[in-house]
Amino acid sequence: MSEQHGKARHRRSRKALAAGVPLALTAAGTFAYGTDLGLFGADNQARASAATTAAPSWATATADGFASVNSLGQNGTYGGRDGQIVTVKTQADLEKYATAAQPYVIVVAATIDMNPVGKEIKVQSDKTIVGAGTSGQIVGGGFFLGSGVHNVIIRNLTIRDSYQGVWNDKDHDFDAVQMDGAHHVWIDHNDLRHMADGLIDVRKDSTNVTVSWNKLSDNNKTFGIGWTDNVKTDITVHHNWFRETEQRNPSTDNAAHAHLYNNFLEDVAGTTIKSSYGNYSRGRTKMVLENSYFQGMNNPVTKDSTAALVQKGNTFAGTSGRNESGGTAFDPKSFYSYTLDKTADVPALLKSGAGPRSSIGTTSATASTKAATTLTVAKDGSGQYSTVQAAVNAVPANNPSRVVVQVKPGTYREAVTVPANKPHVTIVGTGASRKDTVIVEGHAAGMAKPGGGTYGTPGSATLSVKADDTQLRNLSVTNDFDEGANQSLNGHQAVALLTMADKVFLDNLIVTGDQDTLEMETAAKGTLGRVYVKNSYILGNVDFIFGRGTAVIDRSVITLRKRWDGSSAGYVTAPSTEGNRKGILIANSTVGGDVSNASFFLGRNWHPGGDTTVDPQTTVRNSTLSAAIKSTPWSDMGGFPWKDDRFAEYRNTGPGSGSASSNRPQLTDAQAADQEVADWLAGWTPSAS
């Protein structure tokens, strides 16, 4: 695009113990499968047999909630996805892999009786431990995550029966899952019950924890959060069924941010177990409690005078005693996106959906991905292909299922195109960091291309995605065109990444350029082109996030760069949205860079070729804006007033934010409710695969 376009706290001592996974998790498959050699092209027939099945969906999901937040050097929670899938049926094998230094997806395919009773296996970082259907059970013990352990997923297991015959047991510390100083942990779709202490203990500044879709039952001290004087823990607790549990449901002490939603707490009449309290915000906790259902609970919601507890949309049926709220907490959507289920639907939803699923961890669960393949790319010749484009070329036209192109660390100087007739392709870097695998080229719009003519703006892209359901993960994509060295060239637009398709998922990327870095279009006018960008960095200076696509930039960092001559001036977005479509949404992100104060606009309205039918839209919400953003952050373009189009902000913070004015429109709460991430995605739920 032309620039000229125009109390008793949880603080007990730990007793010495004997030493000793909506549904998906990640790992590289270990089972090769046969294929016709011709599938991948005759030039690589000798290597075709090395193709492996793509990791099943239950081995590729990542956590939501606070476990998805980038912090403490860990970007989200994905467990052992970068390691092998192994199946275990004995305690010895489970402990061998869970305590290993390498990443693993560990499938528990039997009932394992722990010896001695109460043993908690000391899980190390980068592990997924998942039950095979409903057959994965741990009896008489559990798991312990120590200080610094991170990126752990525990899913689809039944962990039960370490109970030692004393209801209010103060002599045994036999938990299902205990963590002391761990971070980025996801506990999901488990059945936890009848233990000789807690079902889940989140202790000693453990943080970035999500607990979801579990059944917790038949227990006294059920779910404790705290055991610290510090206020550091960030935790999300959603879609859990607490049934016949007396206390700590959960009890949350000194949590910096505790977000509880869509949980079902049930005290069944006529049984021997009576609830003493439900959700408890204690110490200096800040808690948000939303759309949860309390049935028959005593003291369903309680708080200390020093704690904050904000309630929204909860239902109380047959409850009695304390039901409290007060203080100021926080906005969960400033940390991550989520969607609330209707409170009235929660009991039925959790009775049918909580706990282990037969579709997780089993070979039957992989049937839909059975035909998917994994192709490997390596510069050193150790893969099937030495260029990314060669691997894409090997994907059959109109392929019906997922093909994963794994790109080993290295710098790949090439222009890559995923053509429209090759959907369901994932290109993923296999390095420990997205910096390890770089795809780079240096074309610009005005440069002559082989065969005549010039590249033009879309044609300058380093990586072009023209196929629906494409995913890019853990990569750097760069256009390193040198604008300063090419001042005589007419056409400095240099795209790093172009999308012209629907349901494109860009996850954990670094996308770098100057003018026109990230172009998000549709395949044609009148078609839908949704793009979801998550946990990524986007760098540029002029109109560097632009196009007519329906695009979400979520939980990402937008970095402003100086121009080729060292000056600071630019525009973040340049939408050319079609009428009645949604444009660019920047949410839960950060905008800043090493540039002068008040030197960048948030955006301007692009009407390509003077098109009067477009209705450009950018919304920036719940984001942090640096002082580089102008106090009047929107600009006209090409003679079209920006005020005639759709530009707005909502609840931004930072020195570059500002209050509502005629030059700085702010959404009302009602308007903002219709401009959520889910509204942009319109029924599509991006998931790594």
N, C-alpha and C positions, 0 to 999 in steps of 0.2 A: 504494500500500500504506500502510495506516495506521501511523504511528509508534507508536501505542499497541498495535498487534497484538502485539493482542498476541501465419788466418795470412796466406799471400798472400791478403789480403782482396780482394774485388772493388772495387778502387779504382784504376781506370785512368783516364787522361785521355781525354776524348771528342774525336775528330778532327772538324775542321770539315767539314760536309757542305753540298753544294749545296742551296739552298733549293728549294725546289720550288714474320646476327648469329648432360630433360623439357620444351617448346620454344615460346617466344613473346617480343617487344620492343614500344615504344609510340610512336604518332604520330598526328596528325590526318591523315586521308586527304585527298588532293588531287583525287580523281576524283569528279565528281558522277555520280549515276546517276538515270535516269528513274524516276518512280513515278506511280501514279495519284494525282491530286490529292486524291481522297476519303480517302486513307489517313490523313492527318493532321487531318481535320476541315474542314468547309466554311469555318469562320471564318478559316482561314489558308491557303486555297487558293493565293493569290497568292505565298506564300512556300514552298509545299511543294516546289517544284522545287529549292530550295537545299539540300535534305537530301543528305548525302553518305554514302557507305558507311562503316561503322565501321572503325576501324583493324584490320587483320588480326592474328591472334593472335601471329604472329612479330614484330609491331611493338609489342606491349603487355606483354611479360614484363619482370619486374624481377629483379635479381640475388639470389642467396642468399649464404650465408657472410658473411665480413667486409665484402663490398661492400654488404650490405644494412643494415649497422649505421648508426644515426643518429650522426654525429660531424662535427666540423669544419664545421658549418653545412649539411651535406648529409644529407638523410634518405633513405638508400638510393640505388641506382643504377638509373636508368631511361632513360638516354641521351637521345635526341632525341624522345621521345614527344610532347612538346608542340609539335613543329614539323611541317613538311611532310614527306611521303615523296617523295624524288626518286630517279630512276634515272640512273646514270652508266655510261658505257662508255669514257671517255677519262681520261687522267691529269689533264688540265686541269680537267675537270668534277669529278673526285674531289677535287682539291685546292681548287677553288673552294668547295665546300660543307663539306669537312672543316675548313677554316681560317676559316670564317665565324663571326661572333659569334652568330648566331641558332641555335636548335636545329634539327637535321635528322635524319631517318632516311634514310640514304644507301644505296641498293641498288646494289651492284656487279654488273652484268649482262654482263660480258665479261672476257676476259683483258687486263690492263693491264700492258704492259712499261714499267718505270720508266726514265726518262731524266733524269739519268745513272744508271747502275747504282749501287745503294747509297743512292739518295735515300730519305729518311724524311720523309713528309708530316707537318707539324706540326699535329696535330689539336688543335682547341680544345674547350672544355667543351660539354656537353649535345649529344653526338653519338652516334648509333647508326650503325655501318658494318657492313652485312650483305651477304653474298653471295646472289645470286639462285640458289637451288638449289645445284647443284654447278658452276655456270658462273662464279662470281665468283673471280677469281684475280689476285693481285698478284705479278708476276715481277720479281726483281732489286731489290727495295726493300721498304719497310715503313712503319711509323708511329712517330712520336715524340710523347710527351706530356710537356710541360715543367712547370716548377714552377707549382703552383696549378691546373693543368688538372684538371677533375673531371667526374664523371657522364658517363663514356664507356663505350660498349659496342662491342666488336669481335667479330663472330660470323659463323660459317658461311662463312669465307673460306679459300682456299688461298693461303698466302704462302710463296714458295719461290725458291730458286736465285739468291741473290746471291753464292754461293760463287766465290772467286777462285783456286782451284787449290791452295791451301796449307791443309793440314788444321789445323795449329796456328797459324792466321793471327793475327799480332800487329800487322798494318799496316792492317787494314780493320775498321771498326766498323759493319757492314751488318746490323743486326738486323731481325727480323720486327716485333717490338713492343718499344720501349724507353720507359721512363718515368723521369723525373728529378723527384722531388718532386710527383708527381700523386697524386690520391686519388679513391676511389670509381670503380674501373675493373673491368669484367667482360670477360674473354676467354673465349669459349665456342664449342664446336663448330667449331674451326678445324683445318686441316691445315697444320702449320708444319714446314718441312724445308729442309735443304741451304743454309744461310745462311753468310755470311762473318763470323760471330761468333755472337752469341746468337740463339736463337729468341725467348726472352722475357727481358728484363732489367728487374728491378724495383729501381730505384736511388734513392739519396739521399733516404731518408725517405718514399718513396712508401708509401701505406697504404690500408687498406680496399679490398683487391684480392681478387677471386675469379677463379681460373683453373679451368675445368671442361670436361670432355667434349672435350678436344682430342687430336689425334694429333701427337706430336712425334717426329721421326725423322731419321735420316741426318745427324747433326750432332755436333760436338765439344763446344763449350761451350754447353750446351743452354738452361739456365734458371737464371739467377743472381739472387739476392736479396741486396741489401746496398749496398756502396760508401758506407758511412757509419760513423762512430763512435757515432752516436746509436742508441738502442734504441726505435724508434717504430713500425716497420712491423707492421701486422696483415694477415695474408694467409691465405686458404683455397685449398687446391689439392686438387681432388677429381675423380675419374672421368676421369683423363687416362691415355693410353697412350703410354709412353715406349718406343720400339723402335729399337734400333741407335743409341744415343746414348752417347758416351763418358763425359762428366763433367757435373757440375752438373745433377742429375736430381731435384729442384733442389738447389743449394747455397744454404743459407740462413744469412746472416751478420747478427748483431745484430738479429734480428726480435723484437719484443716478444711477439707471439703468432703462431705458424705452425701451422696445422691442416691436416694432410695425411691424406686418407682415400680408400679405394676406388680407388687408383691401381694401374696395371699396369706394372711395369718389366720389360722383356724384352730379354735379350741372346741373340740367336739364334746357335747354334753353327755354326761353319764359315764365318762371314763375316769380312770384313776389319776390321770395327769391333768393338772389344773395350771393354767398360765398365771404367772405372777405379774408379768408385764410384757408388752410387745416391743415396739421400737423405742429406744431410749437414747436421747442426745445428752451427753454428760460432759463435765469438765468445760473445756473451751471449744467444743465441737460446733461447727457450722453445718447444719443438716437441711437438705431440701427433701421433702417427702411428698410424692405425687401419685395420684391415681392408684392407690393401693386399697385393698379390700380387707377389712378386719371383721371376722365372724366369731362372736362369742368370747372375745378376748377380755381379760381383766386388765385394767390400766393400759389400754391399747397404745397410747402415745404419751411418753413422759419426757421431761427435760429438767436439767439442773438450772438454777438461776443464772449461772455463768455461761450457759450454752445458748446457741441460737437454733431455732427450729421453725421452718416455714412450711406450712401445709397447703396443698392445693389438690382439690378434686378427689379426696379420699372418701370411702364409704365405710360406715360403722353399723353393723347389724348385730343386735343382741349383746353389745359390749357394755362394760360398766367400769366405773372408776375414772382415773385420770386420763384426760385427753387434752393435751397441752400444745401450745405453740407460742412463739414470740421471738423477737429479735430480728436482725437482718442477716441473711445468709449469703447466697451467691447465685449467679445465673449459670446453670450447668452448660448452657449452649455457648458460653464464652470459652469452654474447654473442648466440647465435642458436640456432634449432632446426634439426635436421637428422636424417636417417634413414640408417643404415648399410645397405648391401647386404651379403649374406653374402660372405665373402672368397673362397670356392670359386667363386662365380658371376662374380667380377670379370673374368677373362680373356675369357670368352665375351661378357659384357655390353659390354665396351669394344671388342672386335673388331667387334661389330655396331653399336654406338651412338656411338662417338667419331668426331669429324670432321664435315665438312659434311653437311647433310641436304637431300635434294631437296624436302622439305616447307617449308623456310624460305625466305622472300624471293621467292616466286614467286606468280603469280596463281592457280595450282592450289591453293596453300596457303590461299587465301582463300575457296575455294568454300563452306566450311561457314559463313562469315560473310557470304556474298554478299548475303543478304536483310536483313542488319542495317542499321539506319539511324542517323544521328546527327541529333538535334534540338537546336536552340540556344535558350537562354533569356537574355534581356538586359533589364535594367530600362529601358534607354534606347531600346528599340524596335529595336535593331540586330539582334536575333535573330528567330527565328520566333515566339517566345512571350515574353511579359513576366512570366509567373509560372511557377514550377516545376510547380505542379499542372496548369496548362494543357498543358504538354508531356507530363506523365504521362497526362493524359486522352486525348491524341492517340495513345497507343500502342494498337494493335489488341488487343482481347480475345483471350486465349489465343495471343498471339504466339509463333511457334515459334523465334525466334532473337533474338539480342542487339539491344537498342535502347539507344543511348547518349544520355543527356540531358546536354549540355554547358552548364553554367551560368556565365555570365560574371561577373566580379567585381561585387560589390554586396551590399546588405543586402535580403533578401527576407522581409518580414514576412507570413507565411502559415503555415497548417497544411497539411502535405503528406501524402497517403496514396498508397502504391503498393498497389493492391488485389490480392487473391489471384489474380485471373484475368489478371494482367499480369506473368508471370515474365520473367526474363532482361533486367531493366532495370538499367542503370548510370547513376547520377547523379554527375557529376564536376564539380568546380569547375575552371575554366580559368585561374585566377590563379596567380601565381608561388608563393603561399603559401596554406595552408588558411585563413588568417585573412582572405583577400581575398573569399571567397564565404561569406556568412552566411545561414542560414535560421533565423528566429527567430519565436517566438510566446510568449504569456504566459498560457496557460490553466492552471488548477489544478483538481483533482478536485472541489472543492466549488463551483466557479463555475457560475452558471446559463448554459446554452447556448441558442442560438436554437432555438425550437420547443418549449422546455420541458425540465425536468429539469436535471441537472448533468452535467458532463463525465465524472466518475469518473476513476480513475487512468489506465487505458489511453487513455481519450478525451482526456486532457489533452495528449497527445504533440504536440510540434511536427512531428516527422516519424515516420510510421508505416509500417513495412515488413511487408506481409502476403503478399507473393509470394515463392516460392522463387527461388533463384539471383539475388538482388538484390545489387548492389554499390554502395557509397557511397565516394567517394574525394575527397580534397583539399577538404574542406568544414569549416565550423563549423556545428554544430547546437546551438541554444540555447533553453532555456525561461527567460525573464527575469521570471517571476512574482515580484512583490515581497511576500515573506512578511511583512515588517515592517509594510507599509502595509495588510495585510489580516488583522489579528489576529482580527477578529470572524468571519472565514470559517471554517466547519467543513470541513476538507479541504484541506490545504496541499500534498498530493502534486502534483508538477508535472514530468511526464516530458518530457525533451528528445527522446529517441530510443527508439522502441518497435519490437521485432521480434517477429513472430508467424509465422515461416516457417523453412524449412530452407535450408542453404547460403547464408547471408547473410555477405558479406565486407565488413567495415568497415575501410578503409585510409586512414591519414593524415588522421584527423579530429580536431576539437576538439569534445567533447560536454560542454556546460555546463549545470548546474542546481544545485539545493540538495537537496531530498528527492526521491528516486526519479528520478535523472537518466537512467539507462540501464536500461530494462526489456527483458529478453530472455525471451520466452515461446515456446510452441509454438502451432501453429494450433489444436490441440485436445488434450485429455488423451489420452495413449496414442500420440501422434505424435512424431516426432523433430524437433527444432528446433536445428540446429547454427549457431553464430555464431562467426566468427573475426575478432577485433579486433587490428589490427596497427599499430604505429608511430603511436599515437594518444594524445591527452590526454583524460582523463575527470575532470570536476570535480564535487564535491558534498559533502554532509555526512551525510545520514541515509539508510541503505539505498540508496545511490545506484548500486549495481550489483546487480540483483536479478531474480528470476523463476525459472521452471522449465526454461528452455532449457539446452542443452548448449553452454556458452560458453567460449571461450579469449580471454583478454586477454594478448597477447604483445608484448614489446618496446615497452611503452607506459608512460605516466606517469599515475599516479592521484593527483590533487591534492585534498587535504583542505581544505575551506572552513569558515570560521567560520559560526555560525548568524546569523540575522537580528539578534539582539541583541548580537552580538560575542562570544558565548561559544564555547568550543571543546568539542564533544562530538558523537560520532556513530558510525556504523557503515558500513564500506565495503561489505560484501556482505550480502544477505539471500536466499539461495537457497531455492527451494521445490521442489527436484528430485523428480521422481517416482522411485519405487523401481525399481531395476535400470537407471537412467539415470545418466549423468555430469552433474555440475552445473557449477560455475564453477571454472575453472582460471586462475590468475594466474601467469604465467611470465615470467622474464627482464625484469621490469618494476621500476618505482620507485614507492614509496608515500610521500608526504610532503606538507607544505604549511605555510603560515604559521598554525599553530595551536599550542596549548599542548602541552607534553610529556605523554605518557601520557593522552591525552584521547579517542582513537579505538580502537574495536574493529575487528578485521579482518572480523568478521561475526557474524551471529546467524541462528538457524534459523527460517525462516518456514513455518508450517503454516497455509495460508489457511483461514479459517473453522474452525480446529481440526481440519483433515484429518489423520487418523492414518496414512494410507497413503503420504504423501510421506516422502522420506528425504533431506533437504537436504544438499548437499555443496559445500564450498569447499576447494580446495587452493591454497596460495600457495607457490611454489617458485622457487629461484634468483633471488630478487628482493631489492631493497634497501629496507629499512624504516627510516623515520626515527624519531626519538625520540617522535613523536606517538603511536605504537602502544603500547597497554597491554601490560604484561608478562604479563597473562592476556588474550589477544587475542580470545577467543570469548565469546559471551553467550547466555543463554537468551532465548527469546521466546515470549510467549503461553502460558506455563506448561509449555512443552516443554523439557526439559534438552538443551542442545547436545551433551552427551556421548553422548546416544542417537543422534545423527546423525553425519555424516561431515565432520569438520573437521581439517585437518592442514597442516603446513608441511614444507619440505625445503630445506635448505642456503640459507636466507636470510641476508643480511648486513645490516650497519648497526646503529645504536644501538637500533633498535626490535626487532631480532631477539633470540632467546633460545634457551636449550638445552631439551632435552626434559624434560617433567615431566607430571604427571597433568593439569595445566591448560594444557599446551602440547604437544600430540601432534606428534611428528616422524615422518615416513616413514622406514623403513629403505631401504637401497639397493635391495633387491629389490622393495619396495613401490613405490618411486619409478620403477622401470623399467616399471611398468604404469600410470603416471600421467604419461605424456609428452603433448606436444601432439598427436602422431599418434594416440594412443589416443582422445583426445577427438574428433578429426576423423573417425576411423573410415573411412578409405579415400577421403575427400574431400581433394583438394589445391587449396586456393584459389589462383587466379591471376587477375591483373588482366585484365579484358576489357571 
